[in-house]
């Protein structure tokens, strides 16, 4: 059996702009390779809060969810944009040329920074266990523990969805990557995807248990909403954890548990649908492009315009613009009534290329809608529920799909006599429309082990679906 040798350095240095200058100066002095220094960093509750904030900042990096795990590399792997010039950074990615220099560079950085964020969380969790609840006020211990376990599960889950075979392929038997849940420099054993997912789900259970009794996003806990506990959609809140459970159970093929988790988010109805008036607003700066009310979890990224605008402005046609042939969008949406087509995509001047403007940040953009990277949205829970019910309660599955379609002005309703295969096709179409620029479509195709991705001519199998590990991360031995 092969061991994984973790050469990723542990660094919990966080450039935290949301905390005081004095706290930043203290934090930046910490190099937690030693227990003494770690003890200093975590001697107060504020140190744990700062460390968690630092992780959110780390995962907002453009090498992770700030680009590559959302609208960049992962969307390119799903055929979400076209790249014609081989000089473009995404050319080897959209062509699954994993020996290309641009891919290797992005892949190495993504892998390293993903595990580095996990290392930070492991250090935080270890110190939580050491200090105990007595250091914390109110519900903050349970909140921080729940978020830390949830984030560790989320990061691992996305890494296995890139670097391991799906359960529908060889995920039950083929070794993938390690689940690193301890602070150590010792080699960690690689796991099969199935064994790995058991660890993901175990961490999500811990997260849910802690957040259910403490998170003010739950109405019964709303009296806990102090300054630190406000704006819970910017944090991995209780419902975000339930949504991750739904994703993870579905990935393992456990539709019963996936449905239960999805229905809890749906039935508690904490997240409203975005009013159509905000979506279709004639002033583009006042348009709610990401449907903020529906975001179960999002990242707040200061200066987000510098991340996204170079890729979604028509002036970049032929340069860095991440667009695709207009005919592909036209075929996908089948008309221009759908809000996702009419109001968050745009055609080039000559009409040949169409591109998403979902994440585009106009100079006049309202602050209430700006600087948000969608991570989990309400509609996904309806799609998961529909997939889980397609065989046993197709009418309810169709009802769930139509509920989302009506919010998107996707007309007419689906007929009520669809069979399982019809429902499956409609769910795939919804994923293709709903998750443009959000990085979820590749994982959908991989979970389904699709041999063909729409508008992609290359046949798919594990040589395309499973990204290669960075060479320096593998050592051969017993």
C-alpha positions, -999 to 999 in steps of 0.1 A, spaced: 0 0 0 12 35 -8 15 62 18 9 99 13 37 121 25 24 154 35 49 181 26 24 209 30 36 232 58 13 240 86 6 277 87 -22 295 105 -9 329 97 -40 348 87 -42 382 71 -74 391 89 -87 425 78 -118 422 99 -101 423 133 -81 450 151 -46 460 140 -31 449 174 -47 415 170 -34 412 135 1 421 146 0 395 173 -14 369 149 11 375 122 39 368 147 26 333 152 44 304 135 27 274 150 53 247 144 57 246 182 32 239 210 43 270 229 35 293 200 2 276 194 -7 280 230 -1 317 228 -23 321 197 -51 302 213 -49 316 249 -81 336 244 -114 331 227 -106 358 202 -77 338 190 -100 310 179 -123 335 162 -94 350 144 -81 316 133 -115 307 119 -117 340 101 -83 332 87 -95 300 72 -124 317 55 -99 341 40 -76 313 29 -104 294 11 -114 326 -6 -81 326 -24 -83 326 -62 -65 292 -62 -95 278 -42 -131 290 -41 -122 325 -52 -118 311 -88 -104 277 -95 -130 257 -75 -159 277 -88 -159 296 -121 -123 287 -131 -107 253 -134 -136 231 -122 -161 249 -145 -136 244 -174 -136 207 -167 -174 207 -170 -174 223 -204 -189 255 -190 -167 277 -213 -148 275 -246 -111 282 -250 -97 284 -286 -62 298 -281 -36 274 -267 -20 303 -250 -50 307 -227 -44 295 -192 -74 272 -194 -67 256 -227 -51 224 -213 -79 222 -187 -109 223 -211 -90 198 -233 -81 175 -203 -44 178 -210 -31 172 -175 5 174 -186 1 210 -197 21 235 -177 -8 257 -169 -28 228 -155 1 215 -135 7 249 -119 -30 253 -110 -34 217 -98 -3 218 -75 -14 251 -59 -50 240 -54 -39 208 -38 -14 224 -15 -36 253 -4 -66 230 1 -46 208 25 -30 238 41 -64 252 50 -72 217 64 -40 218 85 -51 252 99 -85 237 109 -68 206 125 -46 229 146 -77 249 156 -97 218 165 -68 203 185 -66 235 206 -104 235 210 -102 201 225 -73 211 247 -88 243 260 -124 231 264 -156 250 267 -146 270 298 -126 295 278 -156 305 257 -187 327 263 -222 317 254 -225 293 225 -192 303 208 -174 270 216 -201 250 199 -203 274 169 -166 275 163 -163 237 167 -192 231 144 -179 254 117 -144 240 119 -155 204 115 -179 214 87 -152 233 68 -128 204 72 -154 181 58 -162 205 29 -126 209 19 -119 172 20 -151 164 1 -142 187 -28 -107 173 -29 -120 137 -31 -144 148 -58 -114 160 -78 -87 134 -69 -106 102 -63 -128 79 -84 -165 84 -80 -185 56 -62 -201 49 -96 -167 41 -110 -138 27 -89 -144 46 -57 -151 15 -36 -117 -1 -43 -92 23 -57 -70 44 -34 -73 81 -37 -61 107 -11 -57 108 27 -82 122 51 -60 144 73 -77 151 106 -47 154 130 -18 178 134 11 157 123 41 156 100 38 118 98 26 101 66 -11 95 63 -26 66 45 -45 70 13 -81 59 14 -106 46 -11 -133 72 -20 -159 51 0 -137 50 31 -129 87 27 -166 96 25 -173 79 58 -148 103 73 -165 133 56 -199 123 69 -185 117 104 -171 152 105 -204 166 92 -222 148 120 -201 165 146 -206 198 128 -244 194 127 -246 183 164 -228 213 176 -245 239 153 -280 225 159 -280 235 195 -262 268 191 -266 284 156 -288 315 157 -298 309 121 -322 283 135 -352 303 147 -353 286 181 -317 298 187 -322 333 174 -317 349 208 -280 340 204 -274 364 176 -246 385 192 -221 406 171 -199 375 164 -229 354 154 -245 377 129 -246 373 91 -247 335 93 -250 329 56 -213 341 53 -203 312 76 -207 275 74 -240 276 93 -262 247 104 -282 246 72 -251 247 51 -239 216 70 -272 199 63 -269 208 26 -233 194 26 -247 162 42 -273 160 14 -245 164 -12 -223 139 4 -249 112 10 -260 116 -26 -224 112 -38 -222 79 -19 -255 67 -33 -275 69 0 -306 86 -13 -326 81 18 -303 101 40 -296 126 12 -334 133 10 -338 137 47 -310 162 49 -323 181 19 -358 182 32 -347 197 65 -334 227 47 -364 229 24 -390 224 51 -375 248 77 -378 275 49 -353 298 64 -341 310 30 -365 330 8 -367 330 -30 -353 362 -45 -381 385 -57 -383 388 -95 -381 426 -93 -345 423 -80 -336 399 -108 -350 418 -137 -341 453 -126 -334 475 -156 -304 491 -138 -277 465 -141 -260 477 -110 -292 472 -90 -297 437 -103 -294 408 -78 -273 385 -99 -265 358 -74 -300 357 -58 -286 366 -24 -317 355 -3 -313 320 -16 -276 316 -6 -274 290 22 -237 297 23 -215 322 5 -180 337 8 -176 374 13 -146 385 -8 -134 421 -6 -123 433 -40 -142 406 -57 -144 426 -89 -106 421 -94 -112 383 -92 -141 381 -117 -144 411 -140 -114 402 -162 -132 369 -171 -168 382 -176 -165 415 -194 -173 417 -231 -142 439 -237 -121 408 -230 -135 389 -260 -107 368 -274 -86 374 -243 -95 361 -208 -133 360 -213 -148 328 -202 -176 325 -228 -190 299 -251 -207 297 -284 -241 315 -283 -257 286 -300 -249 264 -270 -266 287 -246 -295 291 -269 -299 253 -271 -296 249 -234 -323 275 -224 -345 270 -254 -357 306 -254 -351 339 -236 -378 338 -209 -356 321 -183 -341 348 -160 -308 329 -159 -305 335 -196 -321 369 -200 -306 387 -171 -273 370 -161 -259 361 -195 -248 385 -222 -239 382 -258 -208 397 -275 -212 426 -299 -212 402 -329 -235 377 -312 -212 348 -316 -202 344 -280 -223 344 -249 -210 345 -213 -223 345 -178 -225 378 -159 -237 362 -127 -205 371 -108 -197 403 -127 -194 433 -104 -205 466 -121 -190 498 -106 -226 508 -97 -234 475 -80 -254 477 -48 -234 467 -18 -262 443 -7 -255 421 -37 -217 426 -42 -187 406 -32 -205 373 -28 -193 340 -41 -221 314 -40 -211 282 -23 -245 265 -16 -278 277 -28 -314 268 -19 -323 254 -53 -297 226 -50 -317 210 -22 -348 209 -44 -327 192 -71 -313 167 -47 -348 159 -33 -362 155 -68 -335 131 -77 -340 110 -46 -378 109 -52 -378 103 -90 -384 66 -87 -406 64 -56 -426 96 -58 -422 111 -93 -451 136 -89 -434 152 -58 -400 152 -77 -416 171 -106 -433 194 -81 -399 203 -66 -384 210 -100 -413 232 -110 -410 252 -78 -375 262 -88 -384 267 -125 -412 291 -116 -388 312 -96 -365 314 -127 -395 321 -151 -387 289 -169 -420 282 -186 -441 262 -190 -442 238 -160 -429 203 -166 -457 179 -173 -467 157 -144 -464 124 -163 -426 123 -166 -409 90 -159 -376 85 -141 -354 90 -171 -373 122 -181 -369 135 -146 -332 127 -146 -328 146 -179 -346 176 -165 -324 176 -133 -293 176 -155 -307 205 -175 -313 224 -143 -278 218 -130 -265 231 -163 -285 263 -161 -284 270 -124 -247 264 -115 -230 283 -143 -198 299 -127 -203 279 -94 -182 248 -100 -209 222 -92 -216 208 -127 -183 188 -130 -191 170 -97 -226 162 -110 -212 146 -142 -186 127 -122 -211 114 -97 -232 101 -125 -201 87 -143 -213 103 -176 -193 92 -206 -203 123 -225 -205 159 -213 -228 181 -234 -209 203 -259 -176 184 -251 -164 161 -278 -139 142 -256 -152 110 -241 -151 110 -203 -137 83 -180 -115 82 -149 -85 94 -169 -104 127 -173 -125 127 -141 -97 119 -117 -71 146 -115 -35 135 -111 -19 140 -77 11 164 -77 42 143 -81 59 156 -50 30 143 -28 36 107 -35 63 84 -21 64 47 -28 68 23 0 50 0 24 
